[in-house]
Amino acid sequence: MKPWVIIIALVMLIMSSCSSITDAFVSETAWDDSLSVEQKLEAYGGVHVAVPMPEMYFDGTLWLERITEEISKAEDYILISTFLGSSSENLEPLYDTIADKAESGVEVYFIMDGTSSLDMTETRKYMTPLYFLRESGVHLLEYSPVSTMRLLNPAELVVRDHRKLFVIDGRTAAIGGLNINYISMGAGEGKTQRDSMYLFDSPSLAEALMHSFVDSWNADSVEKLSYGDFAVYPDDSGIFDAYLFNSGPGGHGSISGMFASLIASADDSIVLLPYLPVLDSHMEKCLRRAADDGADIDIIMPVDLRGYAAGGLYHYLPDLIRNTGADVMLSIYDEDGNVLPLLHEKLMIVDSEYIVIGSSNFNFRSMGLSHELSLVIHSPEMAAILEAHVDEIRKISAPVSEADAEKLADEQGNFLAYLFMYYGG
């Protein structure tokens, strides 16, 4: 069978299985003015928790130091989930600390996506697979590893576990966009991707993330866990209302419903830092309707300069501008024309009041073709801090007009790359 026949068949399979995953963007629930934002979020499966102000990290090197420190203090258990996980020279202290904790009797459970060994970023030149952790007693689960047998059911290869989380001793919790690999955390100062992680001293969030982790583990491992295996604690530290959305096993959170609820409720402004923002028509209509209703929409985005990614994004860029009504800025080069580290951050701020952080990209794939974990926080105080962070990124970003986008699409756009990005992310 010719390769292009296989590709078309796979695309048809995906299209037939996910035609409704973005319906929430045009749903009556999302656009019902009689419902509060909180009512909408609950309707779409958000789990309510109360959280304190987190520590915020936008540099992989600093985050590596901080999470290694937290793990070194673990006394009971450590839960880790990552999309891309591998070791390299600068990451060895982290993995040595994880191994030491397992050997000392701390229960360590680690989920990594099965595409980790196929990492296409610069990590591939440096990475060491993580199977060595098992020698120290780490319970390591590889989600849906790529294999010949799975080619018989391509749908199993399409859906990936894109979540990133840490839970330590039932009290400390972290989520965000950073993978545990060279390009995210191990490349060294100034060389890692621009990304984010948020560290919470929050037993209630830790418990909710623990439930998500256990459900995911049990869906793919013969070694079964229960919630009772992991200690939880009372929590009076929360000062901000938050809603956790887990679209993986055991979760009922709708990532599309989460985004739709917030966009449809926007009165003044929407700020998006998306990675690979390739949208379908429902997502475009939602943003356009919000813009027509008076919301100022800013999208500050990167272009991954690897050939296929740039070609696909440039092909779509005119439609992104034309169909959404958003003001788009590209964050690629610094003021001297040097290529910036890739902006891999996932962030949305609505009306300087509501914040979305976590693993989910704002694109079609993250709405239902991957397992995602996102947290909506209602906090004007935290929003102000993050808006200042966004302003720093805005200073080294360039506005792109529809005419500019058309020129980029003509000169560098690639439809096949766009098709791959649409479904492959």
GISUL-V811312 format. One record per helix or strand of 3 or more residues. SS is the DSSP state (H for helix, E for strand). FROM is the first residue (numbers start at 0). TO is the last residue. If there is no record, write none. Layout:
ss->SS from->FROM to->TO
ss->SS from->FROM to->TO
This chain:
ss->H from->2 to->16
ss->H from->22 to->25
ss->H from->36 to->42
ss->E from->46 to->50
ss->E from->54 to->58
ss->H from->59 to->71
ss->E from->76 to->81
ss->H from->88 to->102
ss->E from->106 to->112
ss->H from->115 to->117
ss->H from->121 to->124
ss->H from->129 to->135
ss->E from->138 to->142
ss->H from->148 to->157
ss->E from->164 to->167
ss->E from->171 to->175
ss->H from->181 to->185
ss->E from->193 to->200
ss->H from->202 to->219
ss->H from->226 to->228
ss->E from->239 to->245
ss->H from->254 to->264
ss->E from->268 to->272
ss->H from->280 to->291
ss->E from->295 to->300
ss->H from->306 to->323
ss->E from->326 to->329
ss->E from->346 to->349
ss->E from->353 to->357
ss->H from->364 to->366
ss->E from->372 to->377
ss->H from->379 to->394
ss->E from->397 to->399
ss->H from->401 to->411
ss->H from->414 to->423
